[in-house]
Amino acid sequence: PSPQFLERKRNFFLLIIAASLQAASSPDNTTDKQQEYMQLGLEYICQLKAQGSSNLDKTATLMLILYELEYSVRLGLPSSAQLMTCIHNFPHATPQTLERAARICQLGGDTSLVQAAIRAAIERHLAAEEPDWKSLSKLFISLVKVTASFPELFSYWSQYIHKFPEDESAWMVCEAWNRGISRQSRDVTQSRDVTQSRDVTLESRELCSHALEVAQSLPSYRDVYSKHMTALIGESKSSVLGS
């Protein structure tokens, strides 16, 4: 077959794959019909891959992997993690491509995959010559919503505090503060191990202190938060030392 014929065939397959995905996502179709469209799209993905990568340029290859990732995530297939790794390692994947992959992963229920996808997008943005700080801020906020290791993430994020929009930085500070207070209250109440409870309380207070430190670097919010947060940290410190 001529190169022109192969290109037309490739584009036709990609069109069917995209249309099948859109139909499978439509609430107007029944669950059975959605599954039919999903299977149809996967069949065309397999056919396109069987033709070999030599028939696909870099853009088409990346597009195909993104489509396959969405099918895999929606169906809960174990191949999702491997496909996400392929996109992360793809030499021509832009920060926006990694963002799209992260949004796709959020369609499924695999929290660890979502975390890995968002972190990959953050890394790619930070590696750019001129990072898009507004997009990065939104990615960090998305990561906060699915991660349990918040103190580590907050420290990572605070390295770039002066690059982010102030309102979104204020949201992150409030989240750190609220998590620190909530964790301290919960663990002190529930823990029967006094030593463990004291350690957790100290860790929570450190998170609150870090939040206060960051809040003081936000001009529009410094006066609003500082006095209140400092007073509560002092009360927390007295409680810990006295226990």
N, C-alpha and C positions, 0 to 999 in steps of 0.2 A: 504493500500500500504506500501511496505517496505521503510525504510529510504533511501536506495540507489535509489529506483525508484523516490521518491520525489525530491531527489537532482538532478537527471538527468533531471527531468521535469522542475525544477527551472532553471537550467543552460540553458536548451533549450529555455525557455521563455525569459531569459535575453539576449540570443543570438539574438532572433528575435527582441526584443526591440531595441538593439543596431544597428542591421542591418537596421531596418526600419528607425531609426533616421538618419543613414548615407545616406540611399537612399533618404530620404526627404530633405537632405541638398545638394544633388547633382544637379548642374546646368544643367546636361544632361537630367533631367526629367522635364516634363511640370509642371506648377503650380497645375493642377488637380491631376497629379500623385503624386506630393509631398504631397498634402493634404491626398491622399489615404494612403500613407505610414505613415503619422502622426496619422491618425485615427487607423490604424492597430496596431501601437506601443502602443497607449493609451489603446486599447482593451486588449492587453496582459498585460499591467501594471495593469489594473483593475482585470484581472483574477488572476494574481499572488498575488495581495493584498487580494483578496477574499479567498485565501487558508489559510490566517492567518500568522502572524509573526513567529509562532512557527516553520514553515518550512524554515525560513530564518535565517542564521547566521548574525552576526553584519556587516560583510563586504558586504554581499549580500543585506542587508537592506539599508545600506548607498548608495550602488551602485544604487539600485532601486529608492531611493529618488532623487539622482542626475539626473537619466534619466528622472524621472517625472518632475523635475524642468526644464530641457531643453525643454521638450515637452510643458510645460506650458508657458515658456517664449516665445518660438517661435510662439505659438498660441495666445499669449496675454491674457491668462486666469487669472482670479483674484486669483487663488490658488497659484500663484508664491510666494507671500510674506509669506504665511503660510509655504510653503515648505522650503523657505530660513530660516525661524525661526527654523524649525525642524532640518535642517542641523547644524545651529549654536548651537543648544542645544544638539546635538547628542554627547554623552560622548566620543566616540572614533574618532571624526572628527579631523583630523590633520590640521595644518596650510595649508598644500598643498591642502587638501580637500576643505577648505574654499576659497583658491585661485581659485580652479577649479569652485566652485559655483559662485564666483564673475565674472569669465570670461563668464560663462553661462548667467548670468544676463545681461551682456553687449551686448548680442545678441538682447535684446529687447529694447523698447523705454522708459521704466519706470526709469527715472533718480533717483528717491528716492530709488527704489529697488537696483539699482546699487551702490549708495552711501552706503546703509546699508550693502550690501554684502561685499564691499571692507573694510569698517570699521570693520566688523566681522572678516575678514581675518587678518587685522592689529592687532586687539586685541588678536587673537589666537597666532599669531607670537610673540607678546610682552610677552605673558604669558609663552612661552616656556623657558626651562632652558638655552638654547643657541639659541637665536633668529637668524634667517637668515637675516642679515641686508641688504644684497643686494636685496633680495626679498622684504623686507619691504620698501626699498627706491623706488622700482618700483611700489609698491602698493600705496604709498603716491603720486607719480607722477600721477598714474591713477586716484586717488581720486581728485587731483587738477583739472583735466580736466573735472570733472562732478559736481564740487561743486561751489556754489556761495559765501559761507561764508568763504572766503579765509583767512582773518586775524586770525580767530580762528584756522583754520587748520595749518597755518604757525607757530603759537605759539606752537601748539601740536607737530608738526614735529621738531621744533628747539630744543626741549628738548633732542633729540637724535642726534644732528648734528654731533658729533664726531664719531658716529658709521657708518655713511653712506659713500659710495664712494664719493670722492671729486668732481668729474665731475658732478655727479647727484645732489649733494648739490648746486653746482654753478648754475645748471639749476633752482633749486627751488628758489634760491636767485634772479636770474634774473626775474623769473615769479612774485615774490612778488613785486619787484621794478617796473616792467612794469605795473602791475595791479594797484599799488598805484598811479603812474603817470597818467595812462589813466583815472582812476576813478576821480582823482582830476581835470584833464582838462575837462572831460565830464560834471561833476556835476557843476563846476564853470560856464561853458558856458551855460548850460541848465537851471539851477535853478534860479527861480525868487525870491526866499526867501533868503535874504542876510544872515540871521542867520543860516538857514539850510545849505546853501552853505559853510559858514565858518566852521560849525561843520564837514561836510563831508570832507572838505579840511584838517582839523586837523587830522581826522581819517586816511586819505590817507597818510599824512605826517608821522604819527606814524608807518604805515606799511613800508614806505620807510626807516625810521630810523631803524626799526627792521631789515630790509634786510641789511642795511649797517653794523649793529652790527654783524650779522651772517657772512657777507662777510669778515669782519676783522679776523674771526677765520679760514678762509680757506687760508693756506699759499701760495698756487699757484696763488690765485686770489686776494689776499689782495691789492697789489700795483696796479693791473689793474683797480679795481673798486673804491677803497676808495676815491681818490681825486675827481673824477668826481661825485660820488654820494653825497659826502659831500657838494660840491659846489651847486648842484641842490637842496639839502635839504635846504641849507641856503637861496637860492633864493625863494623857496616855503614858508619858514617861514616869510620872509620879506613881501611877497605878502599877506599872510594871516593876519599878524598883521597890514598891511597897509590898508586892505579892510574895 
